[in-house]
Amino acid sequence: MTVKTVITYGTFDMFHIGHLRLIKRLAEIGDRLIVGVSTDEFNLIKGKKCIIPFEQRKEIVESIKGVDFVIPENSWEQKRHDVMEYKVDVFVMGEDWLGKFDYLNEYCDVKYLPRTEGISTTELKSVLSGPVDNLRREIDQVFGLIETIRSNLK
């Protein structure tokens, strides 16, 4: 019996239902699922700042039913190497990456899946940053008042 190996990559910061549904779909495609989790250093190169550190994101993904093992994603270039090393049959990414990894068709089947509607880490971060930004403005105003009072007391 031939084992069908599937691989995907992602940051998986602020793990949410979209991530879970993606992993479930990927597990159904093959017999072995490898997930590359972007390291904090690689995310900085991509211009992303993670809330959850790499080791914790890795542990979360490792604990998901259907994930056989997790590897660190350290660079864009490693994908070809990983496909070859792990004898990958299917490389899968979200449709927001459509066409970006077609060069891997030389080594395996490349698929792009639709994202889960109504949820993304970017949206979550945006919603959460609103109250923080408001609080930051209020704190700045309070410090401004304190400085005004201090200068008037001199």
C-alpha positions in Angstrom: 0.0 0.0 0.0 1.3 3.5 -1.0 1.1 6.2 1.6 -0.1 9.5 0.2 1.8 12.4 1.9 0.3 15.9 2.1 2.3 19.0 3.2 1.2 22.6 4.0 2.7 25.6 5.6 1.4 28.4 7.7 2.0 30.8 10.6 -1.0 29.5 12.7 -0.9 32.5 15.0 -4.0 32.9 17.1 -5.2 29.5 16.1 -8.9 29.6 15.1 -11.6 27.6 13.4 -10.3 28.4 9.9 -7.0 26.7 10.8 -8.8 23.7 12.3 -11.0 23.3 9.2 -8.0 23.5 6.9 -6.1 20.8 8.8 -9.2 18.5 8.8 -9.5 19.0 5.0 -5.8 18.3 4.5 -6.0 15.1 6.6 -8.8 13.8 4.4 -6.7 14.3 1.2 -3.9 11.9 2.2 -2.6 9.4 4.7 0.2 11.4 6.2 0.0 15.1 7.0 3.1 17.3 7.5 2.6 20.9 8.6 5.3 23.5 8.3 4.9 26.2 11.0 6.6 29.4 10.2 9.3 30.4 12.8 9.2 33.8 14.4 12.4 34.7 12.5 10.9 33.7 9.1 7.7 35.7 10.0 9.8 38.8 10.6 11.3 38.3 7.1 7.7 38.1 5.7 6.8 41.3 7.6 4.6 39.5 10.2 4.8 39.9 14.0 3.4 36.9 15.8 1.5 37.1 19.1 2.0 33.4 19.9 5.7 32.3 20.0 6.8 29.6 17.5 7.2 26.8 20.1 3.7 27.3 21.4 2.2 27.5 17.8 4.1 24.3 16.9 2.8 22.5 20.0 -0.8 23.5 19.2 -0.5 22.2 15.7 1.2 19.0 16.8 -1.7 18.3 19.1 -4.4 18.4 16.3 -5.8 15.1 15.3 -4.7 14.3 11.8 -1.3 16.0 11.9 1.4 13.4 11.8 4.3 15.8 12.3 5.3 19.4 12.3 8.4 21.0 10.8 9.7 24.5 11.2 9.4 26.7 8.1 12.5 28.8 8.0 12.6 30.1 4.4 10.7 30.3 1.1 13.3 28.1 -0.5 12.9 25.1 1.7 9.6 24.0 0.2 11.2 22.2 -2.8 13.7 20.5 -0.4 10.9 19.4 1.9 8.8 18.1 -1.0 11.7 15.9 -2.1 12.9 14.8 1.4 9.4 13.8 2.7 8.3 12.3 -0.6 5.3 14.6 -0.7 2.5 13.7 -3.1 0.3 16.8 -2.6 1.4 20.3 -1.6 -1.6 22.4 -0.4 -1.9 26.1 0.4 -4.8 28.5 0.8 -6.2 30.1 -2.3 -4.7 33.4 -1.3 -1.4 31.9 -2.6 -2.9 30.8 -5.9 -0.2 30.3 -8.5 2.7 31.1 -6.2 3.9 27.5 -5.8 3.0 26.1 -9.2 6.7 25.5 -9.8 6.4 22.5 -7.4 4.1 20.7 -9.9 7.3 19.2 -11.3 7.6 17.2 -8.1 4.0 16.8 -6.7 0.4 17.8 -7.1 -0.2 21.4 -6.0 -3.6 22.4 -4.7 -5.0 25.7 -3.4 -8.0 25.4 -1.1 -10.6 28.2 -0.3 -10.2 30.0 3.0 -12.9 29.7 5.7 -15.3 32.5 5.2 -15.5 35.2 7.9 -12.4 34.4 9.9 -8.7 35.2 9.6 -5.8 35.9 11.9 -5.5 39.4 10.3 -9.1 40.2 11.1 -8.7 38.9 14.7 -5.6 41.1 15.2 -7.4 44.1 13.7 -10.5 43.6 16.0 -8.2 43.2 19.1 -6.0 46.2 18.2 -8.9 48.6 18.2 -9.4 48.7 22.0 -5.7 48.7 22.5 -5.2 51.7 20.2 -8.0 53.5 22.0 -6.4 52.8 25.4 -3.1 54.0 24.1 -4.6 57.3 23.0 -6.3 57.8 26.4 -3.0 57.0 28.2 -1.2 59.6 26.0 -3.9 62.1 26.9 -3.5 61.5 30.6 0.3 61.9 30.3 -0.2 65.1 28.4 -2.5 66.4 31.2 0.1 65.4 33.8 2.8 67.2 32.0 0.6 70.3 31.7 -0.1 70.2 35.4 3.6 69.7 36.3 4.7 72.6 34.1 2.0 74.9 35.7 3.1 74.0 39.2 6.7 75.1 38.5 
